[in-house]
Amino acid sequence: MKNPSAVLAFAALFAGSALAAPETYVIDDTHTFPRFQYDHFGLSTQIHRFNTVSGTVVLDRQARSGAVDITIDATSVDTGYALFNEHIQGEDFLHTAAHPTITYRSTAVRFEGERPVAVEGELTIKGITRPVTLTLTSFHTMPHPIAKKPALGANALATIKRSEFNAGKFAPNVSDEVTLSIAVEAIQQ
């Protein structure tokens, strides 16, 4: 070797570049469940979820940026009661015959220091797209103990009005405001 310090400097530069590269994580559909809740006639708060989700999360900690691309199978809505699942999938609500998926595509990820705290994006339900900001109430990365790969996990909250997605039947008796609560885990590709 003619110049060992040059080789070390190059290696350090390459290592720094590798660490700064965006990391892509694939949604773990066995640990990712978008839930939604609403007031039902003032009697109770109903909480339901979707069972089938796919997508990716891209995280670039160095640049403090990221991207979220999620697809929810709207036919996987789970109310705990098969007949009510069909009702929610009907034309008055999700209309899954014409719109079998719900999507969320980020437009920006906001950071405080090195930690993402919110995701701004566009939510599409029934072919109607509206801006929705997800507030991250937790965010963690670590080596996944079983997959033996880097993993991330987050919990996010947002409130939407279902009437803005042409799904407002029975409002205000059944609240127009719906709280979205999303638990997500993803494993690096």
ZIHU-V433554 format. One line per field, one symbol per residue. ss: DSSP state (A for helix, B for strand, O for the rest). A space follows every 50 residues. Layout:
ss=???
This chain:
ss=OOOAAAAAAAAAAAAAAAAAOOBBBBBOOOOOBBBBBBBBOOOBBBBBBB OOBBBBBBBBOOOOBBBBBBBBBAAABBOOOAAAAAAAOOOOOOOOOOOO BBBBBBBBBBBBOOBBBBBBBBBBBOOBBBBBBBBBBBBBBBBOOOOOOB BBBBBBBBBBBAAAAOOOOOOOOBOOBBBBBBBBBBBBO
